[in-house]
Amino acid sequence: MTSTWFGLEIARRGMMLNQRALDITGHNLANAETPGYTRQEAVISPTDPYTRPDLASWVTAGQLGAGAEISGVRRVKDEYLDNNVRRCTTDSAYWESQLPVLQLAEASIAEPAADGIGDRITDFFRAWMDLNNSPQDAGVKAAVAQAGDSLASLVSYTYNQLGDVRDSIAVIDPVASAVTGGRISGQVAEVNDLLAQIHNLTGSIKKVYDVGQQPNDLLDKRDMLLEKLSQYGLVNVTFETASGKPTGGMSQFTFLGMDVKQAGTSLDLTTNGTEISLKINGGTDDGMSINLTENAFNTALGGSLLGLERARRSVEDYMLKLDDLGANMSDMIAGTGVAAGGFFTGALPDGNFAVNSALLQNPTLIDGARAGDVAALRDVQIDPPGKPYTFEQYYALLVTLVGGAVKVAGDTAGNQTAIKEQIISLRDSASGVSTEEEMTRMIQYQYAFQSSARLVTVLDGMLDIVINRLVS
């Protein structure tokens, strides 16, 4: 038969269980606003029953319930939603990282504007038309030189502004074949810091699992770090299990397709002077790399690193088109023979594109008799790669490309952000802390604790009768 104290043990277990459950509820309420926190829940199960053989059960033992216990504390987690959040974070970061860069490029071009490059081109050719009407007028020649200087200055200024925008993303030293600064460099440093934190946390998590405990808060921290990492590039994670139970390790952990699960792995930027690559240092895949430039337009990989590189390539393309415009104008005007040494000299990439200094000092050197040939160039098609355009049409194409890129990045970023917020909301509804629900649980556990305590009081009274009164 059971012990006299059997009922007291059941009551004690009930009190301990509900006190522990109240502690878990308090932990949830304390972290209701903690970023990345996952609601925890007590796993309550009956304890091993008391076996009591008797005459009525000679083959199988009769059993008495021995109360309940907390067999574990589980995280209320949906791994599928976590994976979706990471994927959406990667997608939205890809477009969000491009938007401010492209907006800066758009601001540098400053079109449409009352005094932008487009209007300067128009004014420049009008000045030549005026000179064609008065080929010997020194004042009109001076106006032509000034219009050319104004155009060259604005084109050079815009080109340099775009160069600053490009360099804000990545500063490339072609001599040392190194990336020496910019947003990409800073983000790679942040990625390496996150990788180090994830590896350290994984080691701690495995130790907790090894001793048979549940590292819920550490798992939350690692999940939050993985989500942060997914902002920079595609993250794929598969967690290790043994006999169907988690071990805390990661059987697969890749970043932008590169295996980074081994502790000590870090990433470095490399360049051949024009293209940027991300290379693994340390680990079994030491030397493995991904070319960011080649993959810049690969939206399947996503992330801010590739987004920034895509923006950098776009800005370089704008600079190339502006340089193409200036070089064609310089060559075609020089071909008319309007001035010895050409009207424009230098080149935008060299930083010295300008009107021939001799003409600025003495505009009468301009051959007014050839002014009509220069003025006619306004309607002549230049021949850059692709379809031919006039100077004004080619610049309008550049303005359209920049504006279109800003619109696409803005619209897509908005859509991706809305999708991400919706999935985060779904995840939080499943894993987040509801204060109303926790308050209900608190009252439930409170009454259960009081009931167990009342049982102790009742049993104490019964034992008092047996021990102190029945015998006497």
TAQUI-V57522 format. One record per residue. N is the residue number from 1. OMEGA is omega as a letter, one per 30 degrees, with the letter a starting at -180 (* if undefined). Layout:
N:OMEGA, N:OMEGA
This chain:
1:a, 2:l, 3:l, 4:a, 5:a, 6:a, 7:l, 8:l, 9:l, 10:l, 11:l, 12:l, 13:l, 14:l, 15:a, 16:a, 17:a, 18:l, 19:l, 20:l, 21:l, 22:l, 23:l, 24:l, 25:l, 26:l, 27:l, 28:a, 29:l, 30:a, 31:a, 32:a, 33:l, 34:l, 35:l, 36:a, 37:l, 38:a, 39:l, 40:a, 41:l, 42:l, 43:a, 44:a, 45:l, 46:l, 47:l, 48:a, 49:l, 50:a, 51:a, 52:l, 53:l, 54:a, 55:a, 56:a, 57:a, 58:l, 59:l, 60:a, 61:l, 62:a, 63:l, 64:l, 65:a, 66:l, 67:a, 68:l, 69:l, 70:a, 71:l, 72:l, 73:a, 74:l, 75:l, 76:a, 77:l, 78:a, 79:l, 80:l, 81:l, 82:l, 83:l, 84:l, 85:l, 86:a, 87:l, 88:l, 89:l, 90:a, 91:a, 92:a, 93:l, 94:a, 95:a, 96:a, 97:a, 98:a, 99:a, 100:l, 101:a, 102:l, 103:l, 104:l, 105:l, 106:l, 107:l, 108:l, 109:l, 110:l, 111:f, 112:l, 113:a, 114:a, 115:a, 116:a, 117:l, 118:l, 119:l, 120:l, 121:l, 122:l, 123:a, 124:a, 125:l, 126:l, 127:l, 128:l, 129:l, 130:l, 131:l, 132:l, 133:l, 134:a, 135:a, 136:a, 137:a, 138:l, 139:l, 140:l, 141:l, 142:l, 143:l, 144:a, 145:l, 146:l, 147:l, 148:l, 149:l, 150:l, 151:a, 152:a, 153:a, 154:l, 155:l, 156:l, 157:a, 158:l, 159:l, 160:l, 161:l, 162:l, 163:l, 164:l, 165:l, 166:a, 167:l, 168:l, 169:l, 170:l, 171:a, 172:l, 173:a, 174:a, 175:a, 176:a, 177:a, 178:l, 179:a, 180:l, 181:l, 182:a, 183:a, 184:l, 185:l, 186:a, 187:l, 188:l, 189:l, 190:l, 191:l, 192:l, 193:l, 194:l, 195:l, 196:l, 197:a, 198:l, 199:l, 200:l, 201:l, 202:l, 203:l, 204:a, 205:a, 206:l, 207:l, 208:l, 209:a, 210:a, 211:l, 212:l, 213:a, 214:a, 215:a, 216:a, 217:l, 218:l, 219:l, 220:a, 221:l, 222:l, 223:l, 224:l, 225:l, 226:l, 227:l, 228:a, 229:a, 230:l, 231:a, 232:a, 233:a, 234:l, 235:l, 236:a, 237:l, 238:a, 239:a, 240:l, 241:l, 242:a, 243:l, 244:a, 245:a, 246:l, 247:a, 248:l, 249:l, 250:l, 251:l, 252:l, 253:a, 254:l, 255:a, 256:l, 257:a, 258:a, 259:a, 260:a, 261:a, 262:l, 263:a, 264:l, 265:l, 266:a, 267:l, 268:l, 269:l, 270:l, 271:l, 272:a, 273:l, 274:a, 275:a, 276:l, 277:l, 278:a, 279:l, 280:l, 281:l, 282:l, 283:a, 284:a, 285:a, 286:l, 287:l, 288:a, 289:l, 290:l, 291:a, 292:a, 293:l, 294:a, 295:a, 296:a, 297:l, 298:a, 299:l, 300:l, 301:l, 302:a, 303:a, 304:l, 305:l, 306:l, 307:l, 308:l, 309:l, 310:l, 311:l, 312:l, 313:l, 314:l, 315:l, 316:l, 317:l, 318:l, 319:l, 320:l, 321:l, 322:l, 323:l, 324:l, 325:a, 326:a, 327:l, 328:a, 329:l, 330:a, 331:a, 332:l, 333:l, 334:a, 335:l, 336:a, 337:a, 338:l, 339:l, 340:a, 341:l, 342:l, 343:l, 344:l, 345:l, 346:a, 347:a, 348:a, 349:l, 350:l, 351:a, 352:l, 353:a, 354:l, 355:l, 356:a, 357:l, 358:l, 359:l, 360:l, 361:a, 362:a, 363:a, 364:l, 365:l, 366:l, 367:a, 368:a, 369:l, 370:a, 371:l, 372:l, 373:l, 374:a, 375:a, 376:a, 377:a, 378:a, 379:l, 380:l, 381:l, 382:a, 383:l, 384:l, 385:a, 386:a, 387:l, 388:l, 389:l, 390:a, 391:a, 392:l, 393:a, 394:l, 395:l, 396:l, 397:l, 398:l, 399:l, 400:l, 401:a, 402:l, 403:l, 404:l, 405:l, 406:a, 407:a, 408:a, 409:a, 410:a, 411:a, 412:l, 413:l, 414:l, 415:a, 416:l, 417:l, 418:l, 419:a, 420:a, 421:l, 422:a, 423:l, 424:l, 425:l, 426:l, 427:a, 428:l, 429:l, 430:a, 431:a, 432:a, 433:l, 434:a, 435:l, 436:l, 437:a, 438:l, 439:l, 440:l, 441:a, 442:l, 443:l, 444:a, 445:l, 446:l, 447:l, 448:l, 449:l, 450:l, 451:l, 452:l, 453:l, 454:l, 455:l, 456:a, 457:l, 458:a, 459:l, 460:l, 461:l, 462:l, 463:l, 464:l, 465:a, 466:a, 467:a, 468:a, 469:a, 470:a, 471:a, 472:*
